Amino acid sequence: MRGRYMVEQNDVKIVWKGRHLSMADRDGWEFAIRNTRKPSVGIVAIMDDHRVVLVEQYRPPVKGKVIELPAGLVGDLAGSENESLLECAKRELYEETGYSATTWTELIRAYSSPGLTDESIVLFLAEGLTKSGRGGGDAGEDIAIHEVQLDQVVQWLSDRGGRADLKLLAALHLAENELRKRGTEQWAN
């Protein structure tokens, strides 16, 4: 279907279809659609010593490496079409970082860039981390893993040229608020 023009049942015209994304037009507004029509997930993985686990990988649209949260697409693998959001988050955290978590909290469901895409993202807080795998992504990925003190992330990103996904900063803010809301002594300061 690549390159073919077709009309869907609703008011969206698909003008190009790829493996994961389609380009669409609705009333003259061009945007990308996730072909699975499912959200993506992002994981704020925080260690007991307040380090957060981040990933770095090459992103062709910006021609460079970008610092991000561990993240992935729900139902994007053959056989995982019906996986839950949490199952996807657990799979992606382990695949990209080699970590597993004992405690999971859903932080928010929101849109990643609503002027550009219909993609939504569900952000999770993962705690009680245990490293039991290599990480680094699947065979087609080359992911570097970073463990950075939470209170030093902004400076660390700045020192590295600021090539980061901004969802990372929003997610860290939400995670810190969740931990403070619980009244956890270590986050009260």
C-alpha positions as CSV (number, residue, x, y, z in Angstrom):
1,M,0.0,0.0,0.0
2,R,3.0,2.3,0.1
3,G,2.3,5.5,-1.9
4,R,-1.4,4.6,-2.6
5,Y,-4.1,7.1,-1.9
6,M,-7.2,5.7,-0.2
7,V,-10.1,7.0,1.9
8,E,-10.9,5.5,5.3
9,Q,-14.4,5.1,6.8
10,N,-14.1,8.4,8.7
11,D,-13.1,11.8,7.4
12,V,-9.4,10.9,7.1
13,K,-7.7,10.4,3.8
14,I,-4.6,8.2,3.9
15,V,-2.0,9.5,1.4
16,W,0.9,7.2,2.2
17,K,1.2,4.1,4.3
18,G,4.4,2.6,5.7
19,R,5.1,-0.2,8.2
20,H,4.5,1.8,11.4
21,L,3.1,5.1,10.2
22,S,0.7,6.5,7.6
23,M,0.4,10.1,6.4
24,A,-3.1,11.4,6.5
25,D,-5.1,14.5,5.6
26,R,-8.1,15.7,7.5
27,D,-9.7,18.9,6.2
28,G,-6.4,20.0,4.8
29,W,-4.4,19.2,7.9
30,E,-1.6,16.7,7.3
31,F,-0.5,14.4,10.1
32,A,1.0,11.0,10.9
33,I,-1.1,8.1,12.1
34,R,0.2,5.1,14.1
35,N,-1.0,2.1,12.0
36,T,-1.7,0.0,15.1
37,R,-3.9,2.8,16.5
38,K,-2.5,2.0,19.9
39,P,-0.5,4.2,22.2
40,S,3.2,4.1,22.8
41,V,4.7,3.7,26.3
42,G,7.5,5.5,28.1
43,I,9.1,4.3,31.3
44,V,10.7,6.5,34.0
45,A,12.8,3.8,35.7
46,I,14.2,5.1,39.0
47,M,16.7,3.2,41.1
48,D,16.6,3.2,44.9
49,D,19.6,5.5,45.0
50,H,17.7,8.1,42.9
51,R,19.4,7.3,39.6
52,V,17.2,7.3,36.5
53,V,17.8,4.9,33.7
54,L,18.0,6.6,30.3
55,V,18.7,5.4,26.8
56,E,20.5,6.9,23.9
57,Q,20.0,5.9,20.3
58,Y,20.5,7.2,16.8
59,R,17.3,8.8,15.3
60,P,17.3,9.2,11.6
61,P,14.9,12.2,11.5
62,V,17.4,14.3,13.5
63,K,20.5,12.6,12.1
64,G,22.0,12.0,15.5
65,K,21.8,10.3,18.9
66,V,19.0,11.3,21.2
67,I,18.6,10.8,25.0
68,E,15.2,9.3,25.8
69,L,13.2,7.3,28.2
70,P,13.0,3.6,27.5
71,A,10.0,3.4,25.3
72,G,8.2,1.5,22.7
73,L,5.1,0.7,20.6
74,V,2.3,-1.4,21.9
75,G,1.5,-4.3,19.7
76,D,4.2,-3.7,17.2
77,L,5.7,-7.2,17.3
78,A,4.2,-10.3,15.6
79,G,2.4,-12.2,18.4
80,S,2.2,-9.2,20.7
81,E,-0.7,-7.4,19.0
82,N,-3.0,-7.8,22.0
83,E,-0.4,-7.1,24.7
84,S,-1.5,-4.7,27.5
85,L,0.2,-1.3,28.0
86,L,1.9,-2.6,31.1
87,E,3.1,-5.8,29.4
88,C,4.6,-3.6,26.7
89,A,6.3,-1.3,29.2
90,K,7.8,-4.3,31.0
91,R,9.0,-5.8,27.7
92,E,10.5,-2.5,26.5
93,L,12.3,-1.7,29.8
94,Y,13.9,-5.1,29.8
95,E,14.7,-5.1,26.1
96,E,16.3,-1.7,26.0
97,T,18.0,-1.6,29.5
98,G,18.2,-5.1,30.9
99,Y,16.2,-3.9,34.0
100,S,13.1,-5.4,35.5
101,A,10.9,-3.6,38.0
102,T,8.8,-4.8,40.9
103,T,6.5,-1.8,41.2
104,W,4.7,0.0,38.3
105,T,2.6,3.1,38.4
106,E,0.8,4.7,35.5
107,L,1.6,8.4,35.5
108,I,-0.4,9.9,32.6
109,R,-1.9,9.3,29.2
110,A,-1.3,12.2,26.8
111,Y,-0.5,13.1,23.2
112,S,3.1,13.2,22.1
113,S,2.8,16.0,19.5
114,P,-0.9,16.6,18.6
115,G,-0.2,19.0,15.8
116,L,1.9,16.4,14.0
117,T,0.5,13.0,14.9
118,D,-2.4,11.2,16.5
119,E,0.0,9.2,18.7
120,S,-0.7,9.0,22.3
121,I,1.7,7.9,25.0
122,V,1.3,6.3,28.4
123,L,4.0,7.1,30.9
124,F,4.9,4.7,33.6
125,L,7.0,4.9,36.8
126,A,9.1,1.8,37.3
127,E,10.6,1.1,40.8
128,G,12.4,-1.7,42.5
129,L,14.8,-2.2,39.6
130,T,16.9,-5.3,39.2
131,K,19.4,-5.7,36.3
132,S,19.1,-9.1,34.9
133,G,19.8,-8.7,31.2
134,R,22.2,-7.0,28.8
135,G,19.8,-4.4,27.4
136,G,20.8,-2.5,24.3
137,G,17.6,-3.2,22.3
138,D,16.8,-5.8,19.7
139,A,18.9,-6.9,16.8
140,G,18.1,-3.7,14.8
141,E,18.9,-1.3,17.6
142,D,22.1,0.0,19.1
143,I,21.0,1.5,22.4
144,A,23.4,2.9,25.0
145,I,22.2,2.9,28.6
146,H,22.9,5.7,31.1
147,E,22.2,5.9,34.8
148,V,22.0,9.5,35.9
149,Q,21.3,11.0,39.3
150,L,17.8,12.4,39.1
151,D,18.7,15.9,40.4
152,Q,21.5,16.1,37.8
153,V,19.6,15.1,34.6
154,V,19.1,18.6,33.3
155,Q,22.7,19.6,33.7
156,W,23.9,16.2,32.3
157,L,21.7,16.7,29.2
158,S,23.0,20.2,28.8
159,D,26.6,19.0,29.0
160,R,25.8,16.5,26.3
161,G,24.5,19.2,23.9
162,G,20.8,18.9,24.9
163,R,19.9,16.3,22.3
164,A,17.0,14.9,24.3
165,D,13.4,14.0,23.8
166,L,11.4,16.6,25.7
167,K,8.9,14.0,26.9
168,L,11.8,12.9,29.1
169,L,11.7,16.1,31.2
170,A,7.9,16.0,31.5
171,A,8.0,12.4,32.6
172,L,10.6,13.1,35.2
173,H,8.5,15.9,36.6
174,L,5.5,13.6,36.8
175,A,7.5,10.9,38.5
176,E,8.9,13.3,41.1
177,N,5.4,14.6,41.8
178,E,4.1,11.0,42.2
179,L,6.9,10.1,44.7
180,R,6.4,13.3,46.7
181,K,2.6,12.8,46.7
182,R,3.1,9.4,48.4
183,G,5.0,11.2,51.1
184,T,8.0,9.0,50.6
185,E,10.6,10.3,53.1
186,Q,13.4,10.1,50.6
187,W,11.5,12.4,48.1
188,A,10.2,14.9,50.7
189,N,13.3,17.2,50.5
